[in-house]
Amino acid sequence: MGWWQISADTLAGSRFVLSPLAETFAALRLLESARPSHPGEREWLAAHLPAHRARLAADPVTALLVRSALGTVWIADFLTGAPRGGETFEEEVERVRAVPPATARAHLRVSLRGPLPALLEREDLPDRAAGLLTGVWREAVSPYWARRRRILQADVLARVAQVGRGGWATVLDALGPGTRWLGENRFQVNAHELPPREISGAELLFVPVTTQGVGWVSWEGTARYAVVYPCTGALAGVPAAVPASLGALLGDARARVLVLLGSPMSTSHLVAVTGQRLGSVGRHLRVLRDAGLVERAGRAGRSVLYARTPAGEVLAEAARGDGAARS
């Protein structure tokens, strides 16, 4: 397993950031695998996969570049540099374009775990990679970015609230595939057999993406490290299973709000995730609060966060055990 040694000060100073480039690279990986995790991803693939495949069929160099960069165990580092936060996609992708060609080829050899195909022994690989990412961003990510950004912000708010309730170990254990807190200042970042890294004193970033089942790590020298992880499934569009008995008791729409509030969320994020109107979500929250099932769980900036009370937890868990659910 790959793990990092992290000092308490480094962990305390870490932060969550959003990255349009990370979201775009995750989308590229989904286009390449064509394996959706839920109906939302299936619909997105149906809309964008044909054009992606046609683009690569017309450009065999870039098609080989993508397959080589994704590798079998390790992603070519020049495509996944550690983000800085607060940047536009154009600012982030420009760093991909500026990578020296020799560095890009060296990273590809690592991802391939062997020699580079003759077709990729060329100087324009960073420019080709940046061009492909730009195309994916413009055609398949940017049109959805406003909603995806709200979803990612909701995930960050939930994780920050979780740190306050249970500490960093509870967050890191559930961050993504292969991650867990090992104790003694050790954080497992993936399941690969890789040498440990000492990152105490570096900047540590956590970056959510909406694509499910993906995650990777990246770094910039020894100064900045990032862990990219899939955001909470219910936020990304994985249907939140509403137990049939809970739906019968509260109504399906209100029951879904209660189910989603297993992690703290704001009213605006509930609107984004459920597709319900603001007034409807507000009424559901009011009824659930009056019933003692939901409470205010603090603030994140100007947003009020709501979460289930212990009574709400008991009701949701008991209903989940009834063996039937509605999506």
Steps between C-alpha positions, in 0.01 A plus 500: 500500500608859441501724806615846603651610830311812605569721800214631710581856386487401132163330545361790701608742226362293213205626298235392253507664156306464176680442171331523158800318351469210746128476418586497130768234537256285699252545215768394251564185702128421493489553125795264459363227727138543384392335827232713669435464872140624499225616260623859497841392372334267251298787354806724487699232317220446251512871421877542472672167437430482122665838436797411720560174318464669161755765601757241604433280197596797284816565705691176570791682667278658764307173540825317575610783728184465711524123528868526595443781751235304690737205530424186700594615851627856479366805315752714313580777750502789253121464452417512872706774658396608849240779471526830681133579555307802375628464142306483177525200270701709255757588765534138609527347153766752403735327745444173311584674175817648652647165607833435323453228233786294644326500841172389344674211323674397822167497687345290225776242532416470870128456432578242230762331718716467191624667182300762318330401172677652200187700414537694826865595455407858413505854638131593495366258764423766768321715242298202377406403856394855583298518180316178577424610857375833369266321261362279777454806723319708238273228367438262789574675831457876470128478407440322835760682708266733691304207643809286551668784688203518738521123552873518572449790739237295683746215536768733638255646752403150612863391539594813696205445731607137540848612607336713770286210623736204484848626413713449192524122537126460431535705182813334367361149559209575267666732249532270203609164362796367700527788747510458877668642806760252625587678824840630604465789253474263203239547228445223243428671168454193277535123490810494277832373629690828491773648721370718787542876470577748776286807431511678837536873444351487149167643386235225497187535288187288471318528166153350435376395156150388408601188304450200723755227566803708400777657699868581469782683673732764363779723618716790397855435614491475878299819558144406404309171513143426396255215550221490242196304617142426384244713678214345694303279263157642585626848415642394165174346383516148637137452597447529874302191591188605690364212712142428399375521857668838549347629176157381612543675834643832388435514126771413249631857451528573872645156570771558239602822675530308828707226331736756342556673833714213622768757409450871578363697206365849440161583352653606167692174473189297574326690220786420261509132588129421526375722217222623730409868521649717773162552663431126507837420656447774757159356596643149529779625727252688717278195545800275571638749753162534674489119524845492660653305211726775362697779664735780408854362494693826483600734221747497213550857387153645452334160463309333782564127510233247596548141615300219653452497876555176695125438466527556125791256484300234685200545271707492180697193608191316619320570175806388300472160662152441361651343187323716240606832357406749235757689293 
